[in-house]
Amino acid sequence: MKLRNIITVFVLVFGAIFSTEVFCASTPQDILSKAAGKVRGAKGVDASYSLSSKGQSLQGVLKSVGSKFYVKAGGMETWYNGKELYTYNPSSKETTVMLPSASELAEVNPLLYLNQYNQYFTPVFSKNNQAGKYIIDLNSKSRKAPAKKITVFLNAKTLAPEKFIITSQDGSVATLTITKLNFAASIGSSTFNYPKSRFPNVNIVDLR
């Protein structure tokens, strides 16, 4: 899978939760539900990450508040204002705009997998163990899922997501590692609106 396609699949995840809470759960569903609740309840998510696949790598940033988000990775930028999804591609100098489905949103913003995992995946504890982490495998229920398998690494104390290993339907593997995660960021609403003034000569491809 090319990195540009991975961005579409995973363009993701976020910020130190300064909490001493230790969450004891008996099932992977319990843990994922708790982690998703922390993301939904965040004031604002400000994250940086690295994404690697097939010897290539790139750096990315993600900012989100509620359902809205902004992602930048590999030169591409994406804005979701709660209704419309804008994606700017510097290679073609085009911006596409669409009304995305829930699965299409998750392909761009990996944090949303925490909310939607039950729709596409069956969660099980990984056979691999690491001290201080919950490791959960999300196995796809069908080939309609956005990935064949996603392994999620969560901090066992804070439940903050730390890493995703994504196996696509074609078998290629990408690793997304969160390098900065802030769940208490103050993010202005204009962050999630497509800045038309920045791209006066860019062609708009309207897929709505």
Disulfide bonds with the S-S distance in Angstrom:
none
